[in-house]
Amino acid sequence: MPNIMFFGFSTGQDKTSELSFLSEPGDVIAVRDRPLMLHCQVEGEGPVTITWRKNGVPLVTGQRFSVLANGSLLIENFHKRRDSNETDAGEYDCAAENRFGMLISRKARVQLASLPKFYTHPESMTVDEGGVARFQCQVNGIPEAVITWERNRTALDTNDQRYTLLPTGILQITGVRRPDYAFYRCVATNIANTRYSHEAQLNVSGECRRMYKEPVILSGPQNLTLTVHQTAILECIATGNPRPIVSWSRLDGRSIGVEGIQVLGTGNLMISDVSLQHSGVYVCAANRPGTRMRRTALGRLVVQAPPEFLQWPQSMSKPAGSSALFNCVAQGVPEPHLIWLKNGKVLVPGDNIKLTNNNSTLAITRITSEDEAIYQCIAENTAGTNQASARLAVSLSKDLPESPELLSAQALSTTSIQVTWAQPPAEVTDSIIGYVLHIRKMGEPDRGELQEAVSKTTFQHTLNFLEPSTTYSIYLKAYSPLGASKESQVIVVTTHGGVPAAPVFFTKVLNSSAIQVFWELPDKPGKVEGFKLYYRRVPQQEFLGPQVLPSTTNAFVLTGLESSAVYEVKLLSYNGNGDGNCTTRFVSMREEVSSDKTDAGSEAVCNCRQEGESSITGIVVGIHIGMACIVFCVLFLMFGYRRSLFCRKGTQDSWTVPQGTETSNGGAIVIGQRNTSHKEGVNRPPEAIELVPQAQQLTSQCEVLIEPHQSDQPGMGAG
């Protein structure tokens, strides 16, 4: 029968808790014919079923396999046949299941302890007296063997400082003397066995020590790939006469540091408890004393890190037909690969299940009862694995708790906000297992939302590690075993700090009565809660508005404006700390009106004829209507010609800026942007004004005017 274990809980808190692992099986090395224990403990609403798998296949309990009351797996005697591949070694995992779904533990690698023969033996050598000798042996042991050395089959005297023993199976002897002549071998030992290597003979020649020899690196650092917290040993042994000085550096110029750094022997570098910052190319240099002569050797150290989660999927309850979104973000070196499980089986995307952002986002749409399950995010790389889980419950609204009420918040500092809400009645509290606060910066998408879980007995919580001068939207949900309530009212609060900077905006005249205002949104969402837009017709003192706009809006159209008028538009941004400085622009509607008249053509002539008829009615009394039209056209042409001559005589040097709102030359006004403090009713002249003559527009305006020419006066326009 399969190894199934049932167990329950007596406390109410345990019954309502999410299914999760308290202890997962870890990598272990087993010894043949000895017992082995793999641990697996879970918590969650009972009854919970525990099963074990080996290499993905369910284990069957029997004489050698049994499941203990706490869910752990006991192997009575670890088995491996010498004459076949049958073995208990492999990858084990445990599966926990209750009525909500199934959860799979991490895979534990179980290996059989072994110590095969040496694949590298020390080799005999002849060394000059005063030189350096190096022996090496290598063996693949599980677990890694401890290597010691013997001289003439007697344990080597490790108190002699001329001997350096590296854990990787290397023996270095510096300052070789004639008594060092002997036979050397290494001894490898682990829990499985003890083995001896072949013997190597060290011969010592009697060459003169005073003979000059250039520095030579006998053995330099090898490329290493380690996991964080392991120990790195980079070998560097050099010979020469005089004895060279060994030094270490990094190829990228960064400091090696001193913490956890130790020199073994005459130049070997040991880095204990390596971290990701230790990755790089290390340079061993052998320098001849007093000179610049040097020899170098390079070795690359690669430090890997198992996956760690930056964001975990959160359990949620959703009504049928709605959507759910699970986020899972992990970091590690190399970058982890993400896979998703549904009730312990690999999740396959389908019509309503999508995986995006390199599998970090799981979206489930058009939820049905079949989607109710436990979903796991598995992060894997060559350094290890990690897993996180969340449950999706499909609920009916009548079964869910009521939304939390009276949610309020206040900023405590530049980085913290305190949130409070009303305590529900006792009968409601009994069905609640906890609360979840949802917080995000104003203007950010939903995927940027952060969540913090709060216990069922807490009705006040402080959110920390926030950004200064930033506006956040916050809402709260209550959770029961069946799922989550509807979200509470959304509140907006800003951390302490300064007000927003003045926004940059632009304007565009759409027609004779409308202006479009558009601006740039801030680089970082949340710094601005919204915008306020004011405008006034110059020279009126009072501004109209404000038009309050959300932080996600970057354009607005002002309508119902007067043609041929000049308007001042003012825009500012605000947050919970107050209104920021404003930015203003002056906009002339005259250019749009002039363009409309020029394009009108026959309509403008018709209007001129009507105005002419009303202005000289006494002169043309009794004249035939046809003759009157001819006379008026002649007068119109004469007046237009005269006005055109007057416009041509003017020069740009003679143009002045009137104190009013219009110009007498029909030129286009381009006004530079300026920043002012937000004070309504204050009219200040623009700081930068550039007048650009537009001859065609001047001629058109002159053509449609029929009243007699008037002398130029300040504030008098041409139309």
C-alpha positions in Angstrom: 0.0 0.0 0.0 1.2 3.6 -0.6 2.7 5.4 2.3 -0.1 7.7 3.4 -0.2 9.5 6.8 -3.2 11.3 8.2 -3.0 13.8 11.0 -5.1 16.7 12.3 -4.8 19.6 14.7 -6.6 20.5 17.9 -6.3 24.3 18.0 -8.6 26.6 16.0 -5.6 28.6 14.8 -4.0 25.5 13.1 -7.3 24.5 11.5 -7.6 27.8 9.7 -3.9 28.2 8.7 -2.7 27.8 5.1 -1.1 24.5 4.1 2.7 25.0 4.4 5.9 23.2 5.2 7.5 23.5 8.6 10.3 21.2 7.6 11.4 20.0 4.1 13.8 17.2 3.3 17.4 18.2 2.7 20.2 16.8 0.7 21.9 14.0 2.5 24.6 11.3 2.1 23.6 7.9 3.2 25.8 5.0 4.3 25.1 1.5 3.0 23.1 -0.8 5.3 22.5 2.0 7.8 19.2 3.7 8.6 18.3 7.1 7.0 15.7 9.7 8.0 14.2 12.3 5.7 12.1 15.0 7.5 8.8 16.5 6.3 6.5 18.4 8.6 3.6 20.6 7.5 0.9 22.7 9.0 -2.6 23.4 7.7 -6.2 22.6 8.1 -6.5 18.8 8.7 -6.8 16.1 7.9 -3.6 16.3 6.0 -2.2 13.4 3.8 1.5 12.9 3.5 3.0 10.9 0.7 6.6 10.4 -0.5 8.0 10.1 -4.0 11.4 8.9 -5.3 12.4 10.3 -8.7 8.8 11.3 -9.2 7.3 7.9 -8.5 5.2 7.2 -5.4 7.0 5.1 -2.8 5.4 2.0 -1.4 5.7 1.3 2.3 7.1 -2.0 3.2 9.8 -3.6 5.3 12.4 -0.9 4.7 10.2 2.2 4.2 7.9 3.7 6.8 6.3 7.1 7.5 6.4 8.4 11.0 3.6 10.2 12.8 5.1 13.6 12.0 5.3 12.8 8.3 9.1 12.0 8.1 10.3 9.0 6.0 12.4 6.3 7.6 14.6 4.0 5.5 15.5 1.1 7.7 18.7 0.1 5.9 20.0 2.1 2.9 20.3 -0.4 0.0 22.5 -0.7 -3.0 23.3 -3.9 -4.9 26.9 -4.2 -6.1 25.9 -6.2 -9.1 23.2 -3.9 -10.4 22.0 -0.4 -10.6 19.3 -1.0 -8.0 19.8 1.6 -5.2 17.9 3.8 -2.8 19.8 6.8 -3.9 17.9 9.4 -5.9 15.7 12.5 -5.5 13.0 12.4 -2.8 10.1 14.8 -2.1 7.1 14.7 0.1 3.6 15.8 -0.9 1.1 17.3 1.6 -2.6 17.3 0.7 -5.8 18.5 2.3 -9.2 19.5 1.0 -7.8 22.7 -0.5 -5.1 21.1 -2.7 -1.6 19.6 -2.7 1.8 21.0 -1.9 5.1 19.5 -3.0 8.3 19.9 -1.1 11.7 20.7 -2.5 13.6 17.8 -4.0 16.2 16.3 -1.7 19.2 14.6 -3.3 20.1 11.4 -1.5 23.6 10.0 -2.4 25.3 6.8 -1.3 28.6 7.5 0.5 31.6 6.2 -1.5 35.3 6.6 -1.9 36.6 5.2 -5.2 40.3 4.9 -6.1 42.5 7.9 -6.7 42.4 9.2 -10.3 45.5 11.3 -9.7 48.5 10.1 -7.8 51.5 12.1 -6.7 54.5 11.9 -9.0 58.2 11.5 -8.2 60.4 14.6 -8.8 63.9 16.0 -8.3 64.2 19.4 -6.8 67.3 21.6 -6.3 68.3 22.2 -2.7 66.5 25.3 -1.5 63.8 24.9 -4.2 60.1 24.0 -4.0 58.5 20.6 -4.3 54.8 20.0 -5.1 52.8 16.8 -4.9 49.1 16.4 -5.8 46.5 13.6 -5.5 42.9 13.7 -6.5 39.9 11.4 -5.6 36.1 11.8 -6.0 34.6 11.0 -2.7 31.0 11.3 -1.5 31.2 13.1 0.8 34.4 15.0 -0.1 37.3 13.1 1.4 39.7 14.6 4.0 43.2 14.2 2.6 46.3 13.9 4.8 49.9 13.1 3.9 52.5 10.5 5.0 56.3 10.6 4.7 57.8 7.2 4.5 54.4 5.9 5.7 54.4 8.0 8.8 52.1 11.0 9.3 53.7 14.2 8.1 54.8 16.6 10.7 52.4 19.5 10.1 54.2 21.7 12.6 57.0 22.2 10.1 56.2 25.6 8.5 57.9 24.5 5.3 55.0 22.1 4.7 51.7 23.5 3.3 48.8 21.1 3.0 45.9 22.4 0.9 42.5 20.7 1.3 42.3 20.0 -2.4 45.0 17.3 -2.0 48.2 19.4 -2.6 51.4 19.2 -0.6 53.9 22.0 -1.0 57.4 21.9 0.5 59.4 25.1 0.4 63.1 25.5 1.0 63.8 21.8 0.2 66.7 20.3 2.2 68.6 17.0 1.7 66.8 15.3 4.7 63.5 15.9 2.7 64.5 13.0 0.5 61.8 10.4 1.1 58.7 8.7 -0.2 55.4 10.7 0.1 51.8 9.5 -0.3 48.4 10.9 0.5 45.6 9.3 2.6 41.9 10.0 1.7 39.2 9.3 4.3 35.4 9.7 4.5 32.5 7.9 6.1 32.6 5.2 3.4 36.3 4.2 3.3 40.0 5.1 3.6 42.3 4.9 0.6 46.1 5.3 0.1 47.7 6.7 -3.0 50.8 5.6 -4.8 54.1 6.7 -3.3 56.2 9.4 -4.9 59.9 9.9 -4.3 61.4 13.3 -3.7 65.1 13.6 -4.8 67.2 16.5 -3.8 70.0 17.7 -6.0 73.1 19.5 -4.7 73.3 22.5 -7.1 74.6 25.7 -5.7 71.9 27.8 -4.0 73.6 31.0 -5.1 72.9 30.5 -8.8 70.5 33.1 -10.1 67.1 31.8 -11.4 64.3 33.9 -12.8 60.9 33.6 -11.1 58.7 30.8 -12.3 55.2 30.0 -11.1 55.1 26.2 -10.7 51.3 26.1 -10.2 48.8 29.0 -10.5 45.2 29.4 -9.5 42.6 27.2 -11.2 39.1 28.3 -12.3 36.6 27.6 -9.5 32.8 27.6 -9.3 31.5 27.6 -5.7 28.2 28.4 -3.9 27.9 31.2 -1.4 29.3 30.5 2.1 31.8 27.9 0.8 35.6 28.3 1.0 37.8 29.2 -2.0 41.4 28.2 -2.1 43.5 29.7 -5.0 46.9 28.1 -5.3 50.0 30.0 -6.2 53.5 28.6 -5.7 56.6 30.1 -7.3 60.3 29.3 -7.4 63.4 31.3 -8.2 66.6 32.6 -6.8 66.3 34.8 -4.9 62.9 33.5 -3.7 60.2 35.5 -5.4 57.5 37.5 -3.6 54.0 36.4 -4.3 51.2 39.0 -4.4 47.5 38.9 -5.3 45.2 41.3 -7.1 42.0 41.4 -9.0 42.0 41.9 -12.8 39.1 44.4 -12.5 41.2 46.5 -10.1 38.8 46.1 -7.2 40.2 45.4 -3.7 40.3 41.8 -2.5 39.6 43.0 1.0 40.9 41.6 4.3 37.8 40.1 6.0 37.8 36.3 5.6 41.1 36.4 3.6 44.1 34.3 4.7 47.4 33.4 3.1 48.4 29.7 3.3 52.1 28.9 3.0 54.1 31.2 0.8 51.4 32.6 -1.4 48.2 30.5 -1.6 45.0 32.6 -1.1 42.1 31.3 0.9 38.7 33.1 1.0 36.4 31.7 3.6 32.6 32.3 3.4 32.6 33.5 -0.2 29.9 35.9 -1.4 28.8 37.1 -4.8 31.1 40.1 -4.5 34.1 37.7 -4.5 33.4 36.6 -8.1 36.1 37.7 -10.5 39.5 37.0 -12.1 42.3 36.8 -9.6 45.9 37.5 -10.6 48.8 35.8 -8.8 52.2 37.6 -9.4 55.6 36.3 -8.6 58.0 39.3 -8.3 61.8 39.1 -8.1 62.8 41.2 -5.0 64.2 44.7 -5.9 63.2 44.5 -9.6 60.2 44.9 -11.8 60.6 41.4 -13.2 57.4 39.4 -12.5 55.5 36.4 -13.7 51.7 36.2 -13.5 49.0 33.5 -13.6 45.2 34.0 -13.7 42.3 32.1 -12.2 38.5 32.9 -12.3 36.3 32.5 -9.3 32.6 32.1 -10.0 30.3 32.3 -7.0 26.7 31.1 -7.3 23.7 31.8 -5.1 20.6 29.6 -4.8 17.3 31.3 -5.6 15.7 33.7 -3.1 12.2 35.2 -3.5 11.8 38.9 -3.7 8.0 38.6 -4.2 5.8 35.6 -3.2 2.4 34.7 -4.6 -0.4 35.6 -2.3 -3.4 33.4 -1.5 -6.7 34.9 -2.6 -10.4 34.2 -3.0 -12.2 35.1 -6.2 -15.7 34.7 -7.4 -16.4 32.5 -10.4 -16.0 34.3 -13.7 -13.4 36.8 -12.3 -9.6 36.9 -12.8 -6.6 36.1 -10.5 -3.0 37.3 -10.7 -0.1 35.6 -9.0 3.3 37.2 -9.0 6.6 35.3 -8.2 9.9 37.1 -8.4 13.2 35.4 -7.5 16.9 36.3 -7.7 20.0 34.1 -7.7 23.2 33.4 -9.6 22.8 32.2 -12.3 19.3 33.7 -12.9 16.7 31.2 -11.6 14.2 29.5 -13.9 10.6 29.6 -12.8 8.0 26.8 -13.2 4.5 26.6 -11.8 2.7 23.6 -10.2 -1.0 23.2 -9.7 -1.7 20.7 -6.9 1.7 19.2 -7.4 1.6 18.9 -11.2 3.4 21.0 -13.7 1.0 23.8 -14.8 0.3 23.9 -18.5 -0.9 27.2 -19.9 -4.3 27.1 -21.7 -7.2 29.3 -22.8 -7.7 30.9 -19.4 -4.2 30.4 -18.0 -1.3 32.6 -19.1 2.3 32.8 -18.0 4.2 36.0 -18.8 7.3 38.0 -17.8 9.6 34.9 -17.9 7.0 32.9 -16.0 7.0 35.4 -13.1 3.4 36.3 -13.6 0.5 33.7 -13.6 -2.8 35.1 -14.8 -6.0 33.0 -14.5 -9.1 34.4 -16.3 -12.8 33.3 -16.3 -12.3 31.4 -13.1 -14.3 28.3 -12.5 -14.4 25.7 -9.7 -11.8 23.7 -11.5 -9.2 26.5 -11.0 -9.5 26.1 -7.2 -6.1 24.7 -6.1 -2.8 25.3 -4.5 -0.3 27.0 -7.0 3.4 26.7 -6.4 6.2 28.8 -7.9 9.4 26.7 -8.1 12.7 28.7 -8.6 15.7 26.6 -9.8 19.3 27.2 -10.8 22.5 25.2 -10.6 23.0 26.4 -7.0 19.7 25.1 -5.6 15.9 25.4 -5.6 13.3 27.3 -3.7 9.5 27.1 -3.6 6.6 29.4 -2.6 2.9 28.6 -2.7 -0.5 30.3 -2.7 -4.1 29.1 -2.7 -6.8 30.2 -5.0 -10.3 29.7 -3.5 -13.4 30.1 -5.7 -16.1 31.5 -3.3 -19.7 32.7 -3.2 -20.1 36.3 -2.0 -22.5 35.2 0.8 -19.8 33.0 2.4 -17.2 35.7 2.6 -16.6 38.2 5.5 -17.7 41.8 5.2 -15.4 44.4 4.0 -13.3 46.2 6.8 -14.8 49.6 7.7 -13.6 53.0 8.8 -10.2 52.6 7.2 -8.0 55.6 7.9 -4.3 56.4 7.7 -1.8 59.1 8.7 1.8 59.6 7.8 4.1 59.1 10.8 7.4 60.1 9.1 9.0 60.3 5.7 9.0 56.5 5.4 6.1 55.2 7.5 2.3 55.3 7.5 0.0 54.1 10.2 -3.3 52.5 9.1 -6.2 51.8 11.4 -9.7 50.3 10.9 -12.7 49.4 12.9 -12.8 46.2 15.0 -15.7 44.1 13.7 -18.2 42.4 16.1 -17.1 39.2 17.9 -19.2 36.9 15.7 -17.6 38.3 12.6 -14.0 38.2 14.1 -14.4 34.5 14.8 -14.6 33.7 11.1 -11.6 35.9 10.1 -8.1 34.4 10.0 -6.3 37.7 9.2 -6.2 40.8 7.2 -4.1 41.9 4.1 -3.1 45.5 3.4 -2.7 46.4 -0.2 -0.6 49.4 -1.0 0.8 50.9 -4.1 2.1 54.3 -5.3 -0.3 56.5 -7.0 0.0 56.2 -10.8 1.7 52.8 -10.7 0.0 49.8 -12.3 -1.6 47.0 -10.2 1.4 44.8 -10.7 3.4 47.2 -8.6 1.2 46.6 -5.6 2.7 45.5 -2.3 0.8 43.4 0.3 1.3 43.0 4.1 -0.5 40.4 6.1 -1.8 41.3 9.6 -3.2 39.0 12.3 -6.9 38.8 13.0 -6.5 40.6 16.4 -4.7 43.6 15.0 -6.6 46.7 13.9 -3.7 49.1 13.6 -0.6 48.5 11.5 2.4 50.6 10.5 3.8 50.4 7.0 7.5 51.0 7.0 10.3 51.5 4.4 8.3 53.8 2.2 9.6 56.7 0.1 9.5 60.3 1.2 7.0 62.8 -0.3 5.2 59.9 -2.0 1.4 59.4 -2.3 0.1 55.9 -1.7 -3.3 54.3 -2.2 -4.3 51.8 0.5 -7.1 49.3 0.9 -7.7 46.4 3.2 -9.3 42.9 2.8 -10.4 40.5 5.5 -9.7 36.8 5.0 -11.6 33.7 6.1 -10.9 30.1 5.3 -13.2 30.4 2.3 -11.5 33.5 0.9 -11.2 37.2 1.0 -13.8 39.9 1.5 -14.4 42.7 -1.0 -11.8 45.5 -0.7 -12.5 48.3 1.8 -12.7 51.9 0.7 -9.5 53.1 -0.9 -7.7 55.8 1.1 -4.9 58.1 -0.1 -2.1 59.3 2.1 1.3 61.0 1.5 4.5 60.4 3.5 6.1 63.4 5.0 8.4 65.5 2.9 8.3 68.3 0.4 5.7 69.3 -2.1 6.1 68.3 -5.8 8.2 70.3 -8.2 6.6 72.6 -10.8 5.4 70.6 -13.8 6.5 71.3 -17.3 3.5 71.8 -19.7 2.7 73.0 -23.2 -0.3 74.5 -25.0 -1.9 74.1 -28.4 -4.7 76.3 -29.9 -7.2 73.9 -31.3 -9.7 76.4 -32.7 -11.0 79.9 -32.0 -12.5 78.8 -28.6 -10.4 75.8 -27.4 -6.9 75.3 -26.1 -5.3 71.9 -25.4 -3.0 71.8 -22.3 -0.6 68.8 -22.0 2.3 68.1 -19.7 4.9 65.6 -18.7 4.1 63.0 -16.0 6.6 62.7 -13.1 9.4 60.2 -13.6 8.5 58.3 -10.4 4.8 57.5 -9.8 3.6 58.4 -6.3 5.4 61.7 -5.9 2.3 63.5 -7.2 -1.3 63.0 -6.1 -2.9 65.1 -8.9 -2.8 68.3 -10.8 -4.7 71.6 -10.6 -5.4 73.7 -13.8 -6.3 77.4 -13.7 -6.9 79.9 -16.4 -8.0 83.6 -16.9 -8.6 86.0 -19.7 -6.1 88.8 -19.6 -6.5 91.5 -18.1 -8.9 89.9 -15.7 -7.4 89.4 -12.2 -9.2 86.3 -11.0 -8.4 82.8 -12.2 -11.1 80.3 -13.1 -10.7 76.9 -11.6 -9.1 74.8 -10.4 -9.8 71.9 -12.7 -8.6 69.0 -10.5 -7.1 66.1 -12.5 -5.7 62.8 -11.3 -2.0 61.9 -11.3 -2.4 59.7 -14.4 -3.8 62.5 -16.6 -1.4 64.5 -18.8 -3.7 66.5 -21.0 -6.9 68.6 -20.8 -8.9 70.8 -23.2 -10.2 74.2 -22.2 -13.3 75.1 -24.2 -15.7 78.0 -24.4 -12.9 80.6 -24.7 -13.2 84.0 -26.5 -11.7 84.4 -29.8 -9.1 87.1 -30.3 -8.3 87.1 -26.6 -5.1 86.3 -24.6 -5.3 83.8 -21.8 -3.0 82.9 -19.0 -2.9 79.2 -18.1 -1.5 78.0 -14.8 -0.7 74.4 -13.8 0.6 73.0 -10.5 0.9 69.5 -9.0 0.0 68.6 -5.4 0.3 65.8 -2.9 -0.6 65.2 0.7 2.0 67.8 1.8 0.3 70.6 -0.2 0.4 72.4 -3.5 3.7 72.7 -5.3 5.0 75.6 -7.3 3.0 76.4 -10.5 4.0 77.0 -14.1 2.2 79.6 -16.3 1.9 80.2 -20.0 0.2 83.0 -22.0 -1.8 81.9 -25.0 -3.1 84.2 -27.8 -6.3 83.1 -29.6 -5.8 85.8 -32.3 -3.6 83.7 -34.5 -6.3 81.1 -34.8 -9.0 83.7 -35.5 -6.8 85.3 -38.2 -6.3 82.0 -39.9 -10.0 81.3 -39.8 -10.7 84.6 -41.5 -8.1 84.1 -44.2 -9.5 80.7 -45.0 -13.1 81.9 -45.2 -12.7 83.7 -48.5 -16.0 84.7 -49.9 -17.5 84.7 -46.5 -15.2 87.5 -45.4 -16.2 89.6 -48.5 -19.8 89.1 -47.7 -19.3 90.3 -44.2 -17.4 93.4 -45.4 -20.2 94.3 -47.8 -22.8 94.2 -45.0 -20.6 96.3 -42.7 -20.1 98.8 -45.5 -23.8 99.1 -46.1 -24.5 99.9 -42.5 -21.7 102.4 -42.1 -22.5 104.7 -45.1 -26.3 104.3 -45.3 -26.9 108.1 -45.5 -24.6 108.5 -48.5 -26.1 105.8 -50.7 -29.8 106.6 -50.0 -31.7 106.4 -53.3 -28.9 104.8 -55.2 -29.7 101.5 -57.1 -28.6 98.5 -55.1 -26.4 97.3 -57.9 -24.5 100.6 -58.1 -24.1 100.6 -54.4 -22.4 97.3 -54.5 -19.9 98.5 -57.1 -19.2 101.7 -55.1 -18.6 99.7 -51.9 -16.3 97.3 -53.7 -14.2 100.2 -55.0 -14.0 101.8 -51.5 -13.1 98.4 -50.1 -10.3 98.0 -52.6 -9.0 101.5 -52.1 -9.0 101.1 -48.3 -7.3 97.7 -48.5 -4.6 99.1 -50.7 -4.0 102.1 -48.4 -3.9 99.9 -45.3 -1.5 97.5 -47.0 0.9 100.4 -47.8 0.8 101.4 -44.1 1.6 97.9 -42.9 4.5 97.6 -45.3 6.0 100.9 -44.1 6.2 99.6 -40.5 9.5 97.9 -39.4 10.2 95.4 -36.8 12.2 98.0 -34.8 9.2 100.2 -34.5 7.0 97.4 -32.9 6.3 97.7 -29.2 4.6 95.5 -26.8 1.3 97.1 -25.6 0.3 97.1 -22.0 -3.0 95.5 -23.0 -3.6 92.0 -24.3 -3.4 92.6 -28.1 -0.9 93.9 -30.6 -1.5 96.4 -33.4 0.5 94.6 -35.9 -1.1 91.1 -36.1 2.3 89.4 -35.2 2.5 86.0 -33.6 3.5 86.1 -29.9 5.7 83.4 -28.5 6.0 83.6 -24.7 8.6 81.7 -22.8 7.6 79.5 -19.8 8.0 80.9 -16.3 7.6 79.5 -12.8 5.7 81.5 -10.2 4.3 80.8 -6.8 0.6 79.8 -6.7 -1.2 83.1 -6.0 -4.5 83.7 -7.6 -5.4 87.1 -9.0 -1.9 88.3 -9.6 -1.2 89.4 -13.2 2.5 89.8 -14.0 4.0 90.5 -17.4 5.8 87.6 -19.2 9.6 87.5 -18.7 10.4 86.6 -22.3 8.5 87.8 -25.4 9.5 87.3 -29.0 7.6 89.0 -31.7 7.6 87.4 -35.1 6.1 89.3 -38.1 3.8 87.4 -40.4 3.2 89.5 -43.5 0.5 87.3 -45.0 -1.6 87.4 -41.9 -1.2 91.2 -41.7 -2.4 91.6 -45.3 -5.4 89.4 -44.8 -6.5 91.3 -41.7 -6.1 94.6 -43.5 -8.2 93.3 -46.4 -11.2 92.5 -44.2 -11.3 95.8 -42.3 -13.5 98.5 -43.8 -13.6 101.2 -41.1 -11.5 104.3 -41.7 -7.8 104.1 -40.7 -7.1 105.2 -37.2 -3.8 106.4 -35.7 -1.8 103.8 -33.8 -2.3 104.1 -30.1 -1.2 101.8 -27.2 -3.7 99.0 -26.7 -5.5 99.5 -30.0 -5.5 96.4 -32.2 -5.8 96.1 -36.0 -9.0 94.1 -35.7 
